């Protein structure tokens, strides 16, 4: 059935399978669905494979079994060009913002690199980046700074801004606030909500903090002992 | 006078720290606080407000390009006047520190036992075997059941929570009078934080250790601290008892900080904390303050004492 959503269907992931070892199962038979404009929260203790599941959903890793369906079509066994289009539409935001930017490049360079990669015309760069800065609420002067000269909160905003330039439909948020202070965490969570309402983006929010998940998401799942338990 | 000296363990007066580079950046200014015996004082505030610099100043661990003014008195002795040799005798023995990241603070190529025995061998010149057996006893106190095995573990074999407890064991080995814990709960999950809390509480009750707790985790601070000093942009802006800070915060920044807690519904403070190389004129919080007046922009407020607590704001004359 065709539906506009990002759906995980009976995903399993096992690491280290080979001739001699049976491997270690990270999770098995995981199924859930994210609709545009909604948030699915994923929680669980550390080391239970939340991040791995996020990476599988974002297409960075392949599942051992099961398929991810993007708007109704399966992602396994598709052409590279089709997959590239998917990669642009489903983005991932990492835990530590200071690792997300190249320390040797100015923020401006890091951001325009993304636009060049996705073949956005040079004439559109300025207008697009200005609009992005408006959304994330930072002044234009940050483009001349290096990552080390900005705070964690500012970098996390820019990480989101850089993703928004690609006009994604879904974003996997991997612990977006766990490296930040409480006051900055509140700012980032509110900004994420605002962006979602404006652009109708679907989120997969990974966090070990139950309060954050409750605040952000419509439905959520608990990943424990390799199984996903859906809680509404 | 003498009774006053015995009750106050550490006194920091008008501490000013600046780093000299291409331009001089004043990181801390006018920091004053004191810690009594078996008391826990917490320093809270946003990242980059200078909390860790306070800890490093007390321990003489600042880089050479730093300039320090003011006084840090520990048991009536000014620590800032000591040379490195005299400081080595105090560091680890009288004042111990637990650093932010447990896996980075432990040496990966030495076993846990070796690292735990090191303070005993350095400060008390104990033999290796005796020191190791005392290390095992210390681990037993940290509620490790297989303590004799743990001695031979390496930091990479253990979880973050275990490493954190090894560090606490190592730093409390010599019964220091003051323990500085710099973001001890950072990067640990809830279960480990709960364990850490019990250990620190036990330490306070059993050994009467004073604790300078540096953290931005307000829930953790509330459960442990007797008094709280809130820092913003290199200054202490509020200093009061733990309960009164949480029940009746005075400074607008403290109120904002408490409102951004999950329990209050993540209400953020607008704007960013200012860069320390160009702090705003007047009150440093005024660009983000909802209650600012004209004079807040021009005049810098002093820390004023009212009803046993101190606050740096013109709202409280």
Contacts between the chains, C-beta under 8 A, distances in Angstrom:
chain1	res1	chain2	res2	distance
A	45	B	189	6.4
A	45	B	191	7.7
A	46	B	189	5.0
A	151	B	47	6.6
A	151	B	48	6.1
A	151	B	272	6.6
A	151	B	273	7.4
A	152	B	47	6.0
A	153	B	272	6.9
A	154	B	272	6.7
A	180	B	47	7.7
A	181	B	46	5.0
A	181	B	47	5.5
A	181	B	216	4.6
A	182	B	216	6.4
A	182	B	217	7.6
A	182	B	218	6.1
A	182	B	257	7.0
A	182	B	260	5.2
A	182	B	261	5.9
A	183	B	46	6.0
A	183	B	256	6.8
A	183	B	257	5.5
A	183	B	260	4.4
A	183	B	268	6.6
A	183	B	269	5.4
A	184	B	46	7.0
A	184	B	47	7.7
A	185	B	260	7.1
A	185	B	266	7.2
A	186	B	259	7.9
A	186	B	260	3.7
A	186	B	266	4.0
A	186	B	267	6.3
A	186	B	268	3.9
A	186	B	269	7.8
A	187	B	260	7.8
A	187	B	268	4.0
A	187	B	269	7.6
A	189	B	266	5.4
A	190	B	266	6.8
A	190	B	268	5.5
A	208	B	189	5.9
A	208	B	190	7.5
A	209	B	262	7.7
A	211	B	262	3.8
A	211	B	263	7.9
A	212	B	262	7.1
A	215	B	262	7.0
A	215	B	265	7.5
A	215	B	266	5.9
